[in-house]
Amino acid sequence: MLKVLGRVTSINVRKVLWAADELGMPYEREDWGLPLRDPKVPEFLALNPNGQVPVVIDDGFVLWESNAILIYLAEKAGDGRLLPMDLRERARVLQWLSWQVSELGPAWGYAVQAIVRKTPGYDDPERIAQSLQAWNEKMALLEGQLAKGTPFIAGETFSIADVALGLSVHRWMSAEAEKPEFAVVREYYTRLLGREAGARWMGAATP
């Protein structure tokens, strides 16, 4: 059985759990990550030298980095669910999956530490404002893409890109800050919440 190492308060761990649930894959989860269990210990570093969650162990195979894990799980299912077989459709899914981690995630970094996690030391008003502006600009780009009329980010079919972006939108919706109203993004968020696994991992979980 697949083993998932990580705490459910991690957005990246929830990506993996959501995808596994969508695919009907049974798994066991073990708490790792502060404040529950320090991953900077030899036992965990032997699995992931970065000392970060999530890590999955599948019949002795160890993998880290949440988006790589999403691809692995979808590939393992082998039937096109969450990751299309068609080359171009597949490339579009991977494009948005990459955008989430390379563009959207870095934009929210300082603001999330300050506003969501309330991490000590993240209290510079100028840097908070800059991060929020960058975050809102990326969300505006997402609004524009979704406004083209497809129900999901890469087209007509739900994919691993929607898992990653759904949790990202949940984080943006949950941030207590002044922000634009993106009607199409909100519709997308509601659509994803309508999925059983989407409601499970976006509804009660922390941002």
N, C-alpha and C positions, 0 to 999 in steps of 0.2 A: 504493500500500500504506500502511496505517496505520503511523505512526511514534509510538513511545512514548518519551518522554524521562524518564529516571529510573533510579535504582539499585534493584536487587532487594531490598536490605536495608530498603527503605521499605515499610511495611504498605500505604500508599495506592497505591504503584506495583503491588504484588502484587494488589490488588483489580482493577486494570485488566487485568493480564496473565491472571488467572484467568478473568475474564469473557470476554475475547477468545478464550481457549482453549475455553471452554464453547461459544461461538458458532461456533467453527471459522474465526475471522477471522485471516488472515495478518497479521503485523506485523513491523516491525523495531524493535529497542530500542537506545537510545543512552544510555550512562551519563551521568547528571547527578546532582548532589547530593554534598555533602561526605561523606566525605573524598576522593571520586573526582574530582569536577569542580564547582567553585564555581558555583552558579546565580546569584549576585549580580553578574553581569557583564552589560554592555549587550546582548549577543547573546541571553541567556536572558530578561532582564527585558523585552525587546521582545515576548516571547511571553507571559510571565506576570509582571506587575509585582510580584507577591508574592515572586518569587524562590524558589518552592517546586515540588517535584515531586509528582505527575506532570503532564506536559503531553502532549497528543496533537495530532498534526497529521494531518489526513485530507484529502488532495487540496486542500491550501491552507487548510483550515478548522482554526483553532487553538482548543483548549478546555483549561481547567484546572479543578481541584477534582474529586477522585476520584469522588464520588458523582454529580456531573453527568455525568462521563464514562461511568459505568456506565449511566445512563439513556440517554445518547446511543447507546452501542453496542447496547443492547437494542432501542431504537427503530429503529436502522439495520437490524437483522436483520429486523424487521417481521413476525415470525411468532408473536409471543407467547412465545417462549422467553425466560426470565429476567425478563420483565415482562408480566403478563397483559393481554389485550385488554379483558376485562370490567372495567367501571369500579370496582366495589367491591373486586374482588380486586386490581386494580392499586393502588388507594388503600391497601390494607393493606400491600402490599409497600413502597410509598413511606413509609408511617408508620414501619415498622421500619428502613428505610434512614436516615430522618431521626433516629430515636432513637439509632442507633449513633453518629452524628456529634455530636448535640447533648447527649446524656445519658451514654452509656457512655464515649465518648472522653475528655471532660473529667474524669470521675471518676478515671481511671487516670493522669492527667498526671504528677503529682509522683512517684508510686510507680514508674512506668516509667522515668523519668529516674534515679531512685535505685537501683532494684533490677535493672532489665533493662539499661539503657544505662550505668549507673554513672557518670553525668555529674558532674564535679566541682562542688561547691556544693550538690548535692541530698543533704544528709546530716542534715537535721533530723529526729530520730526522731519527734517529735510530728506533723510534717506528713506523714511517710511513713505513720504509723499512720492519720491522718485520710484520706489518699488510699486506702489499702487498704480501710478501712471503707466508704468511698463506692463503691469498685469492687465490693466483695463484695455490697453492697446492690443494685447494678444487676444483678449476676450472679444474685442471688436472684430478681429480677423476671423475668429471662430463663428461669430454671429453672421458675418458675410458669407462664409462657406455654407453654413446650414441654411441660410436664406435662399440658396439655389434650389431648394425644394426636396432634397432627398431626406428620408427619415433618419438616416444614420450618417456619420461623418464621412464615410467612404462610399456611400451609395445606398442601395435599397436593403442591404443585409447588415444585421448587427455583427460586430467584429471585436477583436481584441483592442482595436483602436478606440472603440466606444467604451470599453471597460476602463482604459486609462483616462480618457477624456471625461467620462461620466464622473469619476471620483474627483477629477480636477475641477469640474464645474461645481460639484458638491462643496468643495473647499471654498471656492469663490462665493457661492451663495451663502455660506456659513460665516464668512468674514464680516465682522461688525465694523463696517467702514462705509463712507459715502461712495457709491459706485453707480455707473450708468445702468439703466434698465434695458437689458437685451431680451426682447420678447421671444425671439426665435430660440435663443439659448435656453430660456426658461421652459419653452415647449419641449425642447429636446430633453431637458432634465426630467420633466414630468413623464415623458415617454419612457425613459430609462428606469425611473422609479416604479413604473408599471410592471417591470419584469420582477419575478420573484427574487432572483439573486440580486438585482439592482436595489430593491427595497431593503434587502437584508444588509447589504454592505454600504449603502449610502444613507439609509434612514437612521438607524440607531447609533452607528459608528461615529466617532469623533471626526472633525474635519481634517 
